[in-house]
């Protein structure tokens, strides 16, 4: 036997012994629990049966008294025949004995009825015990100790701290991710130029922003994250909540929707700089939902859903998830019907500065672009993204997305007609 085989054999034996020890410990707890349950049930049945047996003994004694009184009546008759007792005295004795006989007979008469009642009590005790044990075996959790709320929360927090890191999650996602749609040569050339330009000018914020978006569209999420991190380094203390939120969003997209501890730290920084930011609040709720703190996820999502306009990109994801989240948190919640923008919503939108509006629109467009690049979408969503890029003044990017969309939906005539109409309206090729 080789050394490696011996080592593997020893490891297997140790694992088996560990499994046996754990199983034996759990089995001992289960056996002890059921022994206690059976003992309690047996005590209850014994008390009921003993009560019934005591009543039966009393009834037997009363039945014996009836026979004694009958024997006394016969003895009175014999004394009269022998002449040792006068008829008058015999009549008095018969009257007294008959009175006692009737009383004893009345007490012993329902013996059969009470016998059935006692049998019913014993049967009820047995059935109750068996039913209780059976129901607990199905609905209960024998063998498990008490787990107070504080202990459960500590366990959840410990699991949250031990959850996979960003790099591990990215590797796991890349192992299962579907291949990205092939980009056009022109798009690839533009991205290559962007990479070269950023290398020459690492402080060029516009170039870094374009590189981050385009790397994400190509599925190069690690490169996109690095570009967004460089943006934050260049801006320093002047970095906005949107800068951190965009970085967190790229990290979440890179892991197929998983919020890692690193992404959580970025989101908390974004929340400090922009507490009312919708995407930031949504991702924080998602992080709590994934970590098992459904109460905290609901506390974030419910007000966000009520404050948001129907067209906000995070509304539909929240509406799809919040009913189950509320149920897991033990909260009775009825999902509100969809509504249009309120007067407060319109007033808040009117109070935004041009820079804030542009930042909000850019974030929404980037979120749509990331989703189409990672999860795909309908031709209408691709057309909307093309139009949005033109509105933002990035015609080259709009053209690259148009070329990519045509490649994705090359076999669908309706999609090609839609893209042709979109290109004409946008003034593209």
QUINORSUL-V867581 format. One record per pair of residues at least 24 apart in sequence whose C-alpha atoms are under 8 Angstrom apart, sorted by the first residue. I is the first residue (numbers start at 1). J is the second residue. D is the distance in whole Angstrom. If there is no record, write none. Layout:
I&J&D  I&J&D
This chain:
26&143&7  27&143&8  29&143&5  30&142&6  30&143&4  33&142&7  33&143&7  34&142&8  37&133&7  41&129&5  44&125&7  45&122&7  45&125&5  45&126&6  48&121&7  48&122&6  48&125&7  49&118&8  49&121&8  49&122&6  52&118&5  52&119&8  52&121&8  52&122&8  56&111&8  56&115&7  59&107&7  59&108&6  59&111&7  60&108&8  62&104&6  62&105&8  62&107&7  62&108&6  63&104&7  63&105&7  63&108&5  65&101&8  65&104&6  66&101&6  66&104&6  66&105&6  69&97&6  69&98&8  69&100&7  69&101&6  70&101&7  72&97&7  73&97&7  73&98&8  153&293&8  156&291&7  156&292&6  156&293&7  157&291&8  159&291&7  160&291&5  161&261&8  163&260&7  163&261&8  164&260&7  164&261&8  165&260&6  165&261&6  165&262&7  166&251&8  166&255&8  166&260&5  166&261&7  166&262&6  166&263&7  169&255&6  169&258&8  169&260&8  170&254&6  170&255&5  172&255&8  173&254&7  173&255&6  173&256&7  180&218&7  180&219&6  180&373&7  180&374&7  181&404&8  181&407&8  181&408&7  182&404&7  182&407&8  183&218&7  183&403&8  183&404&6  184&400&7  184&403&6  184&404&6  186&400&7  187&400&5  191&215&8  202&230&8  203&231&8  203&234&6  205&231&6  205&234&8  213&366&7  213&370&8  216&250&8  216&370&6  216&373&7  217&369&7  217&370&6  217&373&5  217&374&8  218&373&7  219&373&7  219&374&7  221&250&7  221&251&8  221&253&8  221&254&6  222&254&7  224&250&7  225&250&6  225&251&7  240&270&8  240&273&6  240&274&8  241&269&7  241&270&4  241&271&7  241&272&8  241&273&5  241&274&5  241&277&8  242&270&7  242&274&8  242&359&8  242&363&8  243&270&8  244&269&7  244&270&5  245&270&6  245&279&7  245&280&6  246&363&7  249&367&8  250&370&8  253&370&7  253&371&8  253&374&7  258&287&8  258&290&8  259&283&8  259&286&7  259&287&5  259&290&8  260&287&8  278&304&7  278&308&8  278&314&7  279&314&7  282&314&7  282&318&8  289&325&7  293&329&8  294&325&6  294&326&7  294&328&6  294&329&5  295&325&8  295&326&7  295&329&5  297&325&7  298&322&7  298&325&6  298&326&6  298&329&8  307&345&8  308&345&8  309&339&8  309&340&7  309&341&5  309&342&8  309&345&7  310&338&7  310&339&6  310&340&6  310&341&7  313&364&7  362&392&8  365&389&8  379&405&8  379&409&8  379&415&6  379&418&8  379&419&8  380&418&8  383&418&7  383&419&6  383&422&6  386&422&8  387&422&7  387&426&7  390&426&7  395&428&8  399&428&7  399&429&7
